[in-house]
Amino acid sequence: VAADRNAGSPSVTGFSGVACVDRGGQLTVEGHNLVGAPGTRLVVLGGHGISVVLQVLRWSSDAVRVIVPDDARIERGQLYSIGIQDGERRWLSNIDKRIAICRGLE
């Protein structure tokens, strides 16, 4: 059973053509096997002591369009991992792909 679950594990491969994303901006997360049963998977930004669930606009098996919230805990100029978690907040995907938060007007 574990082998079956791992065979379908989500994998984040990168982000669509952007070097950074603004807080409050939209981002497309690319990968494989991203979709699970409705409501069972979350897209989460993490690192630097925070974990933030991202609002999903569109979700398919190979791309998820999300909004990065304008949250003061998300520091401009920092790199954060984005991955897929289950409803109990356990990581399902890799978290080695990172995106920079644009510096903005500091």
C-alpha positions as CSV (number, residue, x, y, z in Angstrom):
1,V,0.0,0.0,0.0
2,A,2.8,2.4,0.8
3,A,4.4,1.8,-2.6
4,D,1.1,2.7,-4.3
5,R,0.8,5.9,-2.3
6,N,4.4,6.9,-3.1
7,A,3.9,6.1,-6.8
8,G,1.3,8.8,-6.9
9,S,3.1,11.3,-4.6
10,P,3.0,14.9,-5.8
11,S,6.2,16.4,-7.1
12,V,7.0,20.1,-7.4
13,T,9.3,20.8,-10.4
14,G,9.4,24.6,-10.3
15,F,7.5,27.8,-10.9
16,S,6.3,29.2,-14.2
17,G,8.9,31.7,-15.6
18,V,9.3,34.0,-12.7
19,A,12.4,34.9,-10.7
20,C,10.3,36.2,-7.7
21,V,6.8,36.8,-6.6
22,D,5.3,39.8,-4.8
23,R,3.4,39.4,-1.6
24,G,-0.2,39.6,-2.7
25,G,0.8,38.3,-6.2
26,Q,-0.1,35.1,-8.1
27,L,2.3,32.3,-8.8
28,T,2.0,29.0,-10.8
29,V,3.5,26.0,-9.1
30,E,4.4,23.3,-11.7
31,G,4.8,19.6,-11.0
32,H,3.4,16.1,-11.3
33,N,0.6,14.3,-9.5
34,L,-0.4,17.5,-7.8
35,V,-4.1,16.7,-7.5
36,G,-5.6,14.4,-4.9
37,A,-9.2,14.0,-3.6
38,P,-10.9,17.4,-3.3
39,G,-10.0,19.1,-0.1
40,T,-7.2,16.7,0.8
41,R,-4.2,18.7,-0.3
42,L,-2.9,22.1,0.6
43,V,-0.2,24.3,-1.1
44,V,2.1,25.6,1.6
45,L,4.8,28.2,1.6
46,G,7.4,27.5,4.3
47,G,10.8,28.5,5.7
48,H,12.3,31.0,8.0
49,G,10.1,29.7,10.9
50,I,6.8,30.2,9.1
51,S,4.2,28.0,7.3
52,V,1.5,29.7,5.3
53,V,-1.3,27.9,3.4
54,L,-1.7,29.6,0.0
55,Q,-5.1,30.3,-1.6
56,V,-5.6,28.2,-4.7
57,L,-7.2,29.8,-7.8
58,R,-6.8,26.8,-10.2
59,W,-5.6,23.3,-9.6
60,S,-4.7,20.6,-12.1
61,S,-2.4,17.5,-12.0
62,D,0.6,19.5,-13.4
63,A,0.0,23.1,-12.2
64,V,-1.5,25.0,-9.3
65,R,-2.2,28.7,-9.5
66,V,-2.0,30.3,-6.1
67,I,-2.0,33.7,-4.4
68,V,0.9,34.5,-2.0
69,P,-0.7,36.5,0.8
70,D,0.4,40.0,1.7
71,D,1.5,38.7,5.1
72,A,4.2,40.6,7.0
73,R,5.7,37.3,8.2
74,I,6.7,36.6,4.5
75,E,9.9,38.6,4.2
76,R,10.8,40.4,1.0
77,G,14.0,39.3,-0.5
78,Q,13.9,35.8,1.2
79,L,13.7,32.4,-0.5
80,Y,10.8,30.1,0.6
81,S,10.0,26.5,-0.2
82,I,6.6,25.7,-1.7
83,G,5.1,22.2,-1.5
84,I,2.0,20.1,-1.1
85,Q,0.7,19.0,2.3
86,D,-2.2,16.7,3.3
87,G,-5.1,17.9,5.5
88,E,-3.1,17.0,8.6
89,R,-0.2,19.3,7.5
90,R,2.2,16.5,6.6
91,W,4.4,17.1,3.6
92,L,3.5,14.9,0.6
93,S,5.8,16.5,-2.0
94,N,9.4,17.5,-2.2
95,I,10.2,21.0,-0.7
96,D,13.5,21.6,-2.4
97,K,12.2,24.1,-5.0
98,R,12.3,27.6,-3.7
99,I,10.9,31.0,-4.8
100,A,12.2,34.4,-3.9
101,I,9.8,37.1,-2.6
102,C,10.4,40.2,-4.6
103,R,12.1,43.0,-2.8
104,G,9.3,45.5,-3.5
105,L,9.6,49.1,-2.4
106,E,11.6,48.8,0.8
